[in-house]
Amino acid sequence: MKKKNWSIEDDIYVIDTIMNKYKSHEWGDIIKSIAKEIEAPQNSVKMRIKNYVAILTDGESGFGNYAKDSKKAIDLSLKKHTIGQLLRAFE
């Protein structure tokens, strides 16, 4: 699979899907489903999630080299979820 050009819609889809499924589905199945839906390699999805963790923890965890759209998507998600809820889902 070729390199993914991520959009903010992709980020929002990843976050929303994880928040809706992480309590009731296997993590690997969620990642596979997301990757297929947005046509991205599974490792790319996993790295993006680590970017979200870095955003939420001010770089104390995760991978800090994140896209501006990822930050915007997290900011939008914080209107629906707390930082703690998001971190529980992502880690």
Backbone as XML, in Angstrom:
<?xml version="1.0"?>
<chain id="A" units="angstrom">
  <residue number="1" name="MET">
    <atom name="N" x="0.849" y="-1.181" z="0.000"/>
    <atom name="CA" x="0.000" y="0.000" z="0.000"/>
    <atom name="C" x="0.891" y="1.240" z="0.000"/>
  </residue>
  <residue number="2" name="LYS">
    <atom name="N" x="0.527" y="2.213" z="-0.796"/>
    <atom name="CA" x="1.351" y="3.423" z="-0.887"/>
    <atom name="C" x="1.121" y="4.331" z="0.323"/>
  </residue>
  <residue number="3" name="LYS">
    <atom name="N" x="1.983" y="5.324" z="0.455"/>
    <atom name="CA" x="1.914" y="6.261" z="1.567"/>
    <atom name="C" x="0.569" y="6.976" z="1.583"/>
  </residue>
  <residue number="4" name="LYS">
    <atom name="N" x="0.028" y="7.175" z="2.768"/>
    <atom name="CA" x="-1.277" y="7.810" z="2.948"/>
    <atom name="C" x="-1.126" y="9.323" z="3.091"/>
  </residue>
  <residue number="5" name="ASN">
    <atom name="N" x="-1.902" y="10.061" z="2.338"/>
    <atom name="CA" x="-2.012" y="11.505" z="2.530"/>
    <atom name="C" x="-3.232" y="11.738" z="3.421"/>
  </residue>
  <residue number="6" name="TRP">
    <atom name="N" x="-2.972" y="11.984" z="4.678"/>
    <atom name="CA" x="-4.039" y="12.106" z="5.667"/>
    <atom name="C" x="-4.783" y="13.432" z="5.546"/>
  </residue>
  <residue number="7" name="SER">
    <atom name="N" x="-6.078" y="13.381" z="5.828"/>
    <atom name="CA" x="-6.909" y="14.583" z="5.893"/>
    <atom name="C" x="-7.465" y="14.694" z="7.319"/>
  </residue>
  <residue number="8" name="ILE">
    <atom name="N" x="-8.001" y="15.850" z="7.653"/>
    <atom name="CA" x="-8.612" y="15.999" z="8.972"/>
    <atom name="C" x="-9.805" y="15.056" z="9.119"/>
  </residue>
  <residue number="9" name="GLU">
    <atom name="N" x="-10.480" y="14.789" z="8.007"/>
    <atom name="CA" x="-11.604" y="13.837" z="8.047"/>
    <atom name="C" x="-11.121" y="12.441" z="8.433"/>
  </residue>
  <residue number="10" name="ASP">
    <atom name="N" x="-9.935" y="12.053" z="7.941"/>
    <atom name="CA" x="-9.358" y="10.762" z="8.318"/>
    <atom name="C" x="-9.083" y="10.725" z="9.819"/>
  </residue>
  <residue number="11" name="ASP">
    <atom name="N" x="-8.483" y="11.809" z="10.335"/>
    <atom name="CA" x="-8.192" y="11.870" z="11.769"/>
    <atom name="C" x="-9.471" y="11.770" z="12.592"/>
  </residue>
  <residue number="12" name="ILE">
    <atom name="N" x="-10.481" y="12.511" z="12.207"/>
    <atom name="CA" x="-11.752" y="12.482" z="12.938"/>
    <atom name="C" x="-12.367" y="11.084" z="12.866"/>
  </residue>
  <residue number="13" name="TYR">
    <atom name="N" x="-12.289" y="10.445" z="11.708"/>
    <atom name="CA" x="-12.813" y="9.091" z="11.561"/>
    <atom name="C" x="-12.089" y="8.130" z="12.514"/>
  </residue>
  <residue number="14" name="VAL">
    <atom name="N" x="-10.769" y="8.217" z="12.560"/>
    <atom name="CA" x="-9.989" y="7.334" z="13.435"/>
    <atom name="C" x="-10.400" y="7.547" z="14.888"/>
  </residue>
  <residue number="15" name="ILE">
    <atom name="N" x="-10.435" y="8.787" z="15.322"/>
    <atom name="CA" x="-10.772" y="9.090" z="16.712"/>
    <atom name="C" x="-12.185" y="8.620" z="17.043"/>
  </residue>
  <residue number="16" name="ASP">
    <atom name="N" x="-13.146" y="8.969" z="16.207"/>
    <atom name="CA" x="-14.541" y="8.581" z="16.464"/>
    <atom name="C" x="-14.720" y="7.069" z="16.469"/>
  </residue>
  <residue number="17" name="THR">
    <atom name="N" x="-14.071" y="6.394" z="15.542"/>
    <atom name="CA" x="-14.198" y="4.937" z="15.480"/>
    <atom name="C" x="-13.618" y="4.297" z="16.731"/>
  </residue>
  <residue number="18" name="ILE">
    <atom name="N" x="-12.459" y="4.742" z="17.142"/>
    <atom name="CA" x="-11.863" y="4.186" z="18.356"/>
    <atom name="C" x="-12.756" y="4.455" z="19.563"/>
  </residue>
  <residue number="19" name="MET">
    <atom name="N" x="-13.244" y="5.668" z="19.692"/>
    <atom name="CA" x="-14.087" y="6.003" z="20.843"/>
    <atom name="C" x="-15.371" y="5.182" z="20.860"/>
  </residue>
  <residue number="20" name="ASN">
    <atom name="N" x="-15.882" y="4.851" z="19.702"/>
    <atom name="CA" x="-17.119" y="4.068" z="19.625"/>
    <atom name="C" x="-16.906" y="2.574" z="19.825"/>
  </residue>
  <residue number="21" name="LYS">
    <atom name="N" x="-15.689" y="2.081" z="19.572"/>
    <atom name="CA" x="-15.486" y="0.638" z="19.558"/>
    <atom name="C" x="-14.492" y="0.079" z="20.573"/>
  </residue>
  <residue number="22" name="TYR">
    <atom name="N" x="-13.669" y="0.920" z="21.202"/>
    <atom name="CA" x="-12.566" y="0.368" z="21.981"/>
    <atom name="C" x="-13.011" y="-0.468" z="23.175"/>
  </residue>
  <residue number="23" name="LYS">
    <atom name="N" x="-14.196" y="-0.242" z="23.698"/>
    <atom name="CA" x="-14.670" y="-1.024" z="24.846"/>
    <atom name="C" x="-15.258" y="-2.372" z="24.444"/>
  </residue>
  <residue number="24" name="SER">
    <atom name="N" x="-15.672" y="-2.489" z="23.190"/>
    <atom name="CA" x="-16.407" y="-3.699" z="22.796"/>
    <atom name="C" x="-15.752" y="-4.511" z="21.682"/>
  </residue>
  <residue number="25" name="HIS">
    <atom name="N" x="-14.645" y="-4.029" z="21.123"/>
    <atom name="CA" x="-13.985" y="-4.730" z="20.023"/>
    <atom name="C" x="-12.502" y="-4.920" z="20.334"/>
  </residue>
  <residue number="26" name="GLU">
    <atom name="N" x="-11.915" y="-5.910" z="19.720"/>
    <atom name="CA" x="-10.476" y="-6.146" z="19.854"/>
    <atom name="C" x="-9.713" y="-5.016" z="19.171"/>
  </residue>
  <residue number="27" name="TRP">
    <atom name="N" x="-8.623" y="-4.581" z="19.814"/>
    <atom name="CA" x="-7.819" y="-3.466" z="19.293"/>
    <atom name="C" x="-7.354" y="-3.740" z="17.859"/>
  </residue>
  <residue number="28" name="GLY">
    <atom name="N" x="-6.833" y="-4.933" z="17.613"/>
    <atom name="CA" x="-6.338" y="-5.270" z="16.278"/>
    <atom name="C" x="-7.425" y="-5.198" z="15.218"/>
  </residue>
  <residue number="29" name="ASP">
    <atom name="N" x="-8.631" y="-5.621" z="15.579"/>
    <atom name="CA" x="-9.750" y="-5.553" z="14.639"/>
    <atom name="C" x="-10.140" y="-4.111" z="14.336"/>
  </residue>
  <residue number="30" name="ILE">
    <atom name="N" x="-10.078" y="-3.258" z="15.346"/>
    <atom name="CA" x="-10.399" y="-1.837" z="15.144"/>
    <atom name="C" x="-9.388" y="-1.216" z="14.180"/>
  </residue>
  <residue number="31" name="ILE">
    <atom name="N" x="-8.104" y="-1.481" z="14.422"/>
    <atom name="CA" x="-7.051" y="-0.918" z="13.572"/>
    <atom name="C" x="-7.215" y="-1.409" z="12.134"/>
  </residue>
  <residue number="32" name="LYS">
    <atom name="N" x="-7.464" y="-2.705" z="11.972"/>
    <atom name="CA" x="-7.658" y="-3.282" z="10.629"/>
    <atom name="C" x="-8.824" y="-2.615" z="9.908"/>
  </residue>
  <residue number="33" name="SER">
    <atom name="N" x="-9.925" y="-2.453" z="10.613"/>
    <atom name="CA" x="-11.129" y="-1.854" z="10.042"/>
    <atom name="C" x="-10.879" y="-0.409" z="9.627"/>
  </residue>
  <residue number="34" name="ILE">
    <atom name="N" x="-10.229" y="0.349" z="10.491"/>
    <atom name="CA" x="-9.915" y="1.751" z="10.181"/>
    <atom name="C" x="-9.003" y="1.826" z="8.959"/>
  </residue>
  <residue number="35" name="ALA">
    <atom name="N" x="-7.951" y="1.024" z="8.968"/>
    <atom name="CA" x="-6.978" y="1.040" z="7.867"/>
    <atom name="C" x="-7.660" y="0.747" z="6.530"/>
  </residue>
  <residue number="36" name="LYS">
    <atom name="N" x="-8.543" y="-0.224" z="6.544"/>
    <atom name="CA" x="-9.250" y="-0.579" z="5.315"/>
    <atom name="C" x="-10.167" y="0.569" z="4.866"/>
  </residue>
  <residue number="37" name="GLU">
    <atom name="N" x="-10.879" y="1.140" z="5.811"/>
    <atom name="CA" x="-11.847" y="2.196" z="5.484"/>
    <atom name="C" x="-11.173" y="3.447" z="4.906"/>
  </residue>
  <residue number="38" name="ILE">
    <atom name="N" x="-10.046" y="3.854" z="5.484"/>
    <atom name="CA" x="-9.400" y="5.087" z="5.013"/>
    <atom name="C" x="-8.244" y="4.802" z="4.056"/>
  </residue>
  <residue number="39" name="GLU">
    <atom name="N" x="-8.080" y="3.526" z="3.704"/>
    <atom name="CA" x="-7.048" y="3.102" z="2.747"/>
    <atom name="C" x="-5.652" y="3.549" z="3.186"/>
  </residue>
  <residue number="40" name="ALA">
    <atom name="N" x="-5.312" y="3.124" z="4.399"/>
    <atom name="CA" x="-3.992" y="3.438" z="4.964"/>
    <atom name="C" x="-3.384" y="2.153" z="5.520"/>
  </residue>
  <residue number="41" name="PRO">
    <atom name="N" x="-2.062" y="2.051" z="5.535"/>
    <atom name="CA" x="-1.428" y="0.899" z="6.168"/>
    <atom name="C" x="-1.751" y="0.884" z="7.671"/>
  </residue>
  <residue number="42" name="GLN">
    <atom name="N" x="-1.872" y="-0.296" z="8.245"/>
    <atom name="CA" x="-2.177" y="-0.404" z="9.671"/>
    <atom name="C" x="-1.128" y="0.303" z="10.522"/>
  </residue>
  <residue number="43" name="ASN">
    <atom name="N" x="0.145" y="0.198" z="10.130"/>
    <atom name="CA" x="1.200" y="0.861" z="10.901"/>
    <atom name="C" x="1.042" y="2.380" z="10.873"/>
  </residue>
  <residue number="44" name="SER">
    <atom name="N" x="0.539" y="2.899" z="9.774"/>
    <atom name="CA" x="0.291" y="4.332" z="9.670"/>
    <atom name="C" x="-0.804" y="4.761" z="10.655"/>
  </residue>
  <residue number="45" name="VAL">
    <atom name="N" x="-1.838" y="3.954" z="10.764"/>
    <atom name="CA" x="-2.925" y="4.233" z="11.714"/>
    <atom name="C" x="-2.377" y="4.192" z="13.142"/>
  </residue>
  <residue number="46" name="LYS">
    <atom name="N" x="-1.572" y="3.197" z="13.452"/>
    <atom name="CA" x="-0.991" y="3.076" z="14.794"/>
    <atom name="C" x="-0.102" y="4.271" z="15.122"/>
  </residue>
  <residue number="47" name="MET">
    <atom name="N" x="0.681" y="4.720" z="14.158"/>
    <atom name="CA" x="1.542" y="5.883" z="14.381"/>
    <atom name="C" x="0.705" y="7.138" z="14.604"/>
  </residue>
  <residue number="48" name="ARG">
    <atom name="N" x="-0.361" y="7.261" z="13.862"/>
    <atom name="CA" x="-1.230" y="8.442" z="14.007"/>
    <atom name="C" x="-1.830" y="8.470" z="15.415"/>
  </residue>
  <residue number="49" name="ILE">
    <atom name="N" x="-2.213" y="7.324" z="15.920"/>
    <atom name="CA" x="-2.763" y="7.246" z="17.281"/>
    <atom name="C" x="-1.709" y="7.685" z="18.298"/>
  </residue>
  <residue number="50" name="LYS">
    <atom name="N" x="-0.462" y="7.312" z="18.073"/>
    <atom name="CA" x="0.618" y="7.748" z="18.964"/>
    <atom name="C" x="0.823" y="9.260" z="18.865"/>
  </residue>
  <residue number="51" name="ASN">
    <atom name="N" x="0.555" y="9.830" z="17.694"/>
    <atom name="CA" x="0.578" y="11.295" z="17.557"/>
    <atom name="C" x="-0.516" y="11.926" z="18.422"/>
  </residue>
  <residue number="52" name="TYR">
    <atom name="N" x="-1.700" y="11.322" z="18.420"/>
    <atom name="CA" x="-2.792" y="11.847" z="19.246"/>
    <atom name="C" x="-2.401" y="11.839" z="20.723"/>
  </residue>
  <residue number="53" name="VAL">
    <atom name="N" x="-1.746" y="10.756" z="21.154"/>
    <atom name="CA" x="-1.295" y="10.655" z="22.542"/>
    <atom name="C" x="-0.307" y="11.786" z="22.856"/>
  </residue>
  <residue number="54" name="ALA">
    <atom name="N" x="0.609" y="12.050" z="21.932"/>
    <atom name="CA" x="1.572" y="13.134" z="22.138"/>
    <atom name="C" x="0.860" y="14.483" z="22.273"/>
  </residue>
  <residue number="55" name="ILE">
    <atom name="N" x="-0.141" y="14.706" z="21.468"/>
    <atom name="CA" x="-0.905" y="15.959" z="21.542"/>
    <atom name="C" x="-1.579" y="16.073" z="22.909"/>
  </residue>
  <residue number="56" name="LEU">
    <atom name="N" x="-2.191" y="14.995" z="23.348"/>
    <atom name="CA" x="-2.945" y="14.999" z="24.612"/>
    <atom name="C" x="-2.053" y="15.087" z="25.842"/>
  </residue>
  <residue number="57" name="THR">
    <atom name="N" x="-0.812" y="14.642" z="25.729"/>
    <atom name="CA" x="0.101" y="14.631" z="26.879"/>
    <atom name="C" x="1.180" y="15.704" z="26.772"/>
  </residue>
  <residue number="58" name="ASP">
    <atom name="N" x="1.017" y="16.632" z="25.870"/>
    <atom name="CA" x="2.018" y="17.680" z="25.634"/>
    <atom name="C" x="3.401" y="17.086" z="25.381"/>
  </residue>
  <residue number="59" name="GLY">
    <atom name="N" x="3.436" y="15.996" z="24.638"/>
    <atom name="CA" x="4.695" y="15.391" z="24.221"/>
    <atom name="C" x="5.350" y="14.476" z="25.235"/>
  </residue>
  <residue number="60" name="GLU">
    <atom name="N" x="4.706" y="14.239" z="26.379"/>
    <atom name="CA" x="5.300" y="13.363" z="27.391"/>
    <atom name="C" x="5.216" y="11.889" z="27.009"/>
  </residue>
  <residue number="61" name="SER">
    <atom name="N" x="4.270" y="11.538" z="26.164"/>
    <atom name="CA" x="4.113" y="10.164" z="25.657"/>
    <atom name="C" x="3.813" y="10.252" z="24.167"/>
  </residue>
  <residue number="62" name="GLY">
    <atom name="N" x="3.877" y="9.111" z="23.504"/>
    <atom name="CA" x="3.535" y="9.069" z="22.081"/>
    <atom name="C" x="4.633" y="9.634" z="21.197"/>
  </residue>
  <residue number="63" name="PHE">
    <atom name="N" x="4.251" y="9.976" z="19.961"/>
    <atom name="CA" x="5.186" y="10.531" z="18.980"/>
    <atom name="C" x="4.793" y="11.971" z="18.675"/>
  </residue>
  <residue number="64" name="GLY">
    <atom name="N" x="5.719" y="12.891" z="18.917"/>
    <atom name="CA" x="5.420" y="14.306" z="18.858"/>
    <atom name="C" x="5.416" y="14.952" z="17.492"/>
  </residue>
  <residue number="65" name="ASN">
    <atom name="N" x="5.880" y="14.291" z="16.464"/>
    <atom name="CA" x="5.941" y="14.911" z="15.145"/>
    <atom name="C" x="4.590" y="14.746" z="14.442"/>
  </residue>
  <residue number="66" name="TYR">
    <atom name="N" x="3.596" y="15.516" z="14.886"/>
    <atom name="CA" x="2.235" y="15.346" z="14.380"/>
    <atom name="C" x="1.840" y="16.456" z="13.412"/>
  </residue>
  <residue number="67" name="ALA">
    <atom name="N" x="0.817" y="16.164" z="12.633"/>
    <atom name="CA" x="0.294" y="17.114" z="11.646"/>
    <atom name="C" x="-0.660" y="18.106" z="12.307"/>
  </residue>
  <residue number="68" name="LYS">
    <atom name="N" x="-0.769" y="19.286" z="11.712"/>
    <atom name="CA" x="-1.698" y="20.302" z="12.219"/>
    <atom name="C" x="-3.134" y="19.789" z="12.218"/>
  </residue>
  <residue number="69" name="ASP">
    <atom name="N" x="-3.485" y="19.007" z="11.194"/>
    <atom name="CA" x="-4.844" y="18.453" z="11.132"/>
    <atom name="C" x="-5.116" y="17.503" z="12.289"/>
  </residue>
  <residue number="70" name="SER">
    <atom name="N" x="-4.110" y="16.774" z="12.727"/>
    <atom name="CA" x="-4.294" y="15.885" z="13.880"/>
    <atom name="C" x="-4.614" y="16.698" z="15.127"/>
  </residue>
  <residue number="71" name="LYS">
    <atom name="N" x="-3.914" y="17.801" z="15.309"/>
    <atom name="CA" x="-4.161" y="18.685" z="16.460"/>
    <atom name="C" x="-5.573" y="19.249" z="16.382"/>
  </residue>
  <residue number="72" name="LYS">
    <atom name="N" x="-5.996" y="19.667" z="15.189"/>
    <atom name="CA" x="-7.351" y="20.200" z="15.016"/>
    <atom name="C" x="-8.396" y="19.126" z="15.335"/>
  </residue>
  <residue number="73" name="ALA">
    <atom name="N" x="-8.149" y="17.904" z="14.874"/>
    <atom name="CA" x="-9.089" y="16.807" z="15.122"/>
    <atom name="C" x="-9.185" y="16.502" z="16.620"/>
  </residue>
  <residue number="74" name="ILE">
    <atom name="N" x="-8.053" y="16.521" z="17.306"/>
    <atom name="CA" x="-8.068" y="16.291" z="18.756"/>
    <atom name="C" x="-8.821" y="17.422" z="19.449"/>
  </residue>
  <residue number="75" name="ASP">
    <atom name="N" x="-8.573" y="18.659" z="19.039"/>
    <atom name="CA" x="-9.284" y="19.791" z="19.635"/>
    <atom name="C" x="-10.797" y="19.641" z="19.466"/>
  </residue>
  <residue number="76" name="LEU">
    <atom name="N" x="-11.230" y="19.204" z="18.297"/>
    <atom name="CA" x="-12.662" y="18.963" z="18.067"/>
    <atom name="C" x="-13.179" y="17.830" z="18.942"/>
  </residue>
  <residue number="77" name="SER">
    <atom name="N" x="-12.379" y="16.789" z="19.101"/>
    <atom name="CA" x="-12.775" y="15.637" z="19.913"/>
    <atom name="C" x="-12.894" y="16.001" z="21.388"/>
  </residue>
  <residue number="78" name="LEU">
    <atom name="N" x="-12.119" y="16.980" z="21.822"/>
    <atom name="CA" x="-12.175" y="17.406" z="23.223"/>
    <atom name="C" x="-13.478" y="18.135" z="23.553"/>
  </residue>
  <residue number="79" name="LYS">
    <atom name="N" x="-14.272" y="18.430" z="22.546"/>
    <atom name="CA" x="-15.604" y="18.996" z="22.787"/>
    <atom name="C" x="-16.596" y="17.898" z="23.180"/>
  </residue>
  <residue number="80" name="LYS">
    <atom name="N" x="-16.247" y="16.636" z="22.833"/>
    <atom name="CA" x="-17.130" y="15.497" z="23.129"/>
    <atom name="C" x="-16.586" y="14.590" z="24.231"/>
  </residue>
  <residue number="81" name="HIS">
    <atom name="N" x="-15.255" y="14.572" z="24.385"/>
    <atom name="CA" x="-14.609" y="13.639" z="25.306"/>
    <atom name="C" x="-13.571" y="14.378" z="26.144"/>
  </residue>
  <residue number="82" name="THR">
    <atom name="N" x="-13.273" y="13.821" z="27.321"/>
    <atom name="CA" x="-12.210" y="14.402" z="28.144"/>
    <atom name="C" x="-10.857" y="13.860" z="27.681"/>
  </residue>
  <residue number="83" name="ILE">
    <atom name="N" x="-9.794" y="14.519" z="28.121"/>
    <atom name="CA" x="-8.448" y="14.032" z="27.815"/>
    <atom name="C" x="-8.294" y="12.610" z="28.343"/>
  </residue>
  <residue number="84" name="GLY">
    <atom name="N" x="-8.760" y="12.370" z="29.553"/>
    <atom name="CA" x="-8.655" y="11.031" z="30.155"/>
    <atom name="C" x="-9.368" y="9.969" z="29.335"/>
  </residue>
  <residue number="85" name="GLN">
    <atom name="N" x="-10.557" y="10.276" z="28.861"/>
    <atom name="CA" x="-11.302" y="9.313" z="28.039"/>
    <atom name="C" x="-10.534" y="8.986" z="26.757"/>
  </residue>
  <residue number="86" name="LEU">
    <atom name="N" x="-10.014" y="10.016" z="26.119"/>
    <atom name="CA" x="-9.272" y="9.801" z="24.870"/>
    <atom name="C" x="-8.002" y="8.987" z="25.130"/>
  </residue>
  <residue number="87" name="LEU">
    <atom name="N" x="-7.273" y="9.327" z="26.180"/>
    <atom name="CA" x="-6.041" y="8.587" z="26.470"/>
    <atom name="C" x="-6.331" y="7.132" z="26.806"/>
  </residue>
  <residue number="88" name="ARG">
    <atom name="N" x="-7.375" y="6.872" z="27.558"/>
    <atom name="CA" x="-7.751" y="5.476" z="27.860"/>
    <atom name="C" x="-8.024" y="4.698" z="26.591"/>
  </residue>
  <residue number="89" name="ALA">
    <atom name="N" x="-8.687" y="5.339" z="25.657"/>
    <atom name="CA" x="-9.024" y="4.666" z="24.400"/>
    <atom name="C" x="-7.784" y="4.442" z="23.527"/>
  </residue>
  <residue number="90" name="PHE">
    <atom name="N" x="-6.847" y="5.370" z="23.548"/>
    <atom name="CA" x="-5.696" y="5.316" z="22.652"/>
    <atom name="C" x="-4.544" y="4.489" z="23.191"/>
  </residue>
  <residue number="91" name="GLU">
    <atom name="N" x="-4.482" y="4.245" z="24.495"/>
    <atom name="CA" x="-3.307" y="3.552" z="25.027"/>
    <atom name="C" x="-3.602" y="2.123" z="25.397"/>
  </residue>
</chain>
